[in-house]
Amino acid sequence: MPRTSASLLAVLSLLSVPAAHAADAPVSEGARWWKHVEFLASDALEGRNTGSEGYRKAAAYVAEQLAAAGVKPGAGEGYLQEMDLVSRRLVEERSRLVLVRGGKELPLTLGQDAIISARMGESGKVDAPMVFVGYGLSIPEAGHDELAGVDLQGKVAVILQGGPEKIPGTLRAHHGSMSERVKALKKAGAMGLVMLQNPKLMEVPWERTAGSRKMASMMFADPTLNDDQGLKVSVVVNTARAQKLFAGAPHTYEALVALANADKPLPGFALPSRLKAELAFETEPVKSANVVGVLPGSDPTLAREYVVVSAHLDHVGVGEPVKGDRIYNGAMDNASGVAAVLELARALQASETKPRRSVLFALVTGEEKGLLGSKYFAARPTVPRESLVADLNLDMFLPLFPFTHVVAFGMDESTLAAPLRQVAGAQGVKVLADPQPNRMGFIRSDQYSFIREGVPALAFKFGFEPGSKEEKLQKQWYSERYHGPADDLSQPVDKEGAAKFVRMFTALTRAVADAPERPRWNEQSFFRRFAMP
């Protein structure tokens, strides 16, 4: 028996929730979707941390559900595409941050003043000047380069979250991704990064951000797959304490934030303080896996092409307690998206005519650790790379209210916008572009891994009109539940809204799979450069 199949069957024996059978009592579409969420976000799975026992149970459940829907194994001889990772944790007892100004040291308290990222950096000592470089964006295509002419050799770049409104949001997001930032900073000679948050763009309170620092970060065991490494230290500063860095500087932190919020140019200048740091990391090997399945297409020619439907299966696991709860269940993030993909598989298999192109289901690991699973699949796909024609990604689409508007990240970049508008319009759903591009949603989930390999992609969330009660609900959700234990099964969810979304998503997948022409990047899209020749 192949290794992947054996490990899968071993975990399947632990599951208490069987696949749905035709003889079961009829249930509504929303209830069926919610049943998957209930299993995946149960306390028993302990937050599905990448590579954990809870994650393995989730992967086995998903593989079982795909098999029950007639989806074939898509990772060679089984459903699991395994990968080797390295878990990385900062040892705070042996790490510290200090500002040095006028010969005096001002220690920064980890968790209160700032946090040191475990995702990048090197064990050892840092002692370097700091330079504020605005947003730190180098975007040649827009004639914008805040690093040009700045002496960053051996220095720490201090950057404010966001970017100029005049630059298209997707372009801003791409160059604001950590891999592109690190590339530009290293080219400019910087050896470290300090990130300042803009209160206007913050999604979660500092307390939750600080609590998450104790969770392990991860990277690939194969260093050739890690594209965001090379800096000696990376720090995120508490907005309430950020002015400490600017004492004696020509501009205050508050003044810089005010300039950013007014969309005015940000100055660049040396800070009067140096940054001293001592860093100690501990590592251990981790194995995890994507779950990959294929529903073969019905057209003899088009079946050799694949529409990828992706959603991340992992969440962040068990962490610092909030109101006594240590399990970060990840019901919306992203059991909801995985459940929608499973319902899509069921709906396509149940249809009288199958899609003309093949549909590839990729339920990926390690999204919360830096899009690891989707990066791995996009770099080492289980089907020929040139056969991937589109990616439709679901990551916490947030069915918190009735489904009347959909936000589609990337809708202005490719021909995928046309079928989206068609199927959404048929259901009376209004299609919206990203209302907050400085949150960089276009590059913060797994569609970005496919985009960088040249595959046209879309990602989705429930939308709303500005100033509406729906907008207030979504903002409240981020503040109270995002990446916290409160993203659990007790939260209010619009199940009929989720069911309507799944129907639209199914129609869209079908439309892309049945279209005579494969999707393509628009002529003016920046991302067209990644397309295969």
KAFENTA-V369180 format. One record per run of one state. SS is the DSSP state (H for helix, E for strand, - for the rest). FROM is the first residue (numbers start at 0). LEN is the number of residues. If there is no record, write none. Layout:
ss=SS from=FROM len=LEN
ss=SS from=FROM len=LEN
This chain:
ss=- from=0 len=2
ss=H from=2 len=10
ss=- from=12 len=16
ss=H from=28 len=12
ss=- from=40 len=2
ss=H from=42 len=6
ss=E from=48 len=1
ss=- from=49 len=3
ss=H from=52 len=16
ss=- from=68 len=3
ss=E from=71 len=2
ss=- from=73 len=6
ss=E from=79 len=11
ss=- from=90 len=1
ss=H from=91 len=3
ss=- from=94 len=1
ss=E from=95 len=6
ss=- from=101 len=2
ss=E from=103 len=5
ss=- from=108 len=1
ss=E from=109 len=1
ss=- from=110 len=3
ss=E from=113 len=3
ss=- from=116 len=7
ss=E from=123 len=9
ss=- from=132 len=5
ss=E from=137 len=2
ss=H from=139 len=3
ss=- from=142 len=1
ss=E from=143 len=2
ss=- from=145 len=10
ss=E from=155 len=5
ss=- from=160 len=8
ss=H from=168 len=8
ss=- from=176 len=1
ss=H from=177 len=10
ss=- from=187 len=4
ss=E from=191 len=5
ss=- from=196 len=2
ss=H from=198 len=3
ss=- from=201 len=4
ss=H from=205 len=7
ss=- from=212 len=4
ss=E from=216 len=4
ss=- from=220 len=2
ss=H from=222 len=3
ss=- from=225 len=7
ss=E from=232 len=5
ss=- from=237 len=1
ss=H from=238 len=8
ss=- from=246 len=6
ss=H from=252 len=9
ss=- from=261 len=7
ss=E from=268 len=11
ss=- from=279 len=1
ss=E from=280 len=15
ss=- from=295 len=6
ss=H from=301 len=3
ss=- from=304 len=1
ss=E from=305 len=7
ss=- from=312 len=2
ss=E from=314 len=1
ss=- from=315 len=1
ss=E from=316 len=6
ss=- from=322 len=2
ss=E from=324 len=4
ss=- from=328 len=2
ss=H from=330 len=20
ss=- from=350 len=7
ss=E from=357 len=7
ss=- from=364 len=2
ss=H from=366 len=3
ss=- from=369 len=2
ss=H from=371 len=8
ss=- from=379 len=5
ss=H from=384 len=3
ss=E from=387 len=7
ss=- from=394 len=10
ss=E from=404 len=5
ss=- from=409 len=4
ss=E from=413 len=1
ss=- from=414 len=1
ss=H from=415 len=11
ss=- from=426 len=3
ss=E from=429 len=3
ss=- from=432 len=4
ss=H from=436 len=3
ss=- from=439 len=1
ss=H from=440 len=3
ss=- from=443 len=3
ss=H from=446 len=5
ss=- from=451 len=5
ss=E from=456 len=6
ss=- from=462 len=6
ss=H from=468 len=12
ss=- from=480 len=14
ss=H from=494 len=20
ss=- from=514 len=6
ss=E from=520 len=1
ss=- from=521 len=4
ss=H from=525 len=5
ss=- from=530 len=3
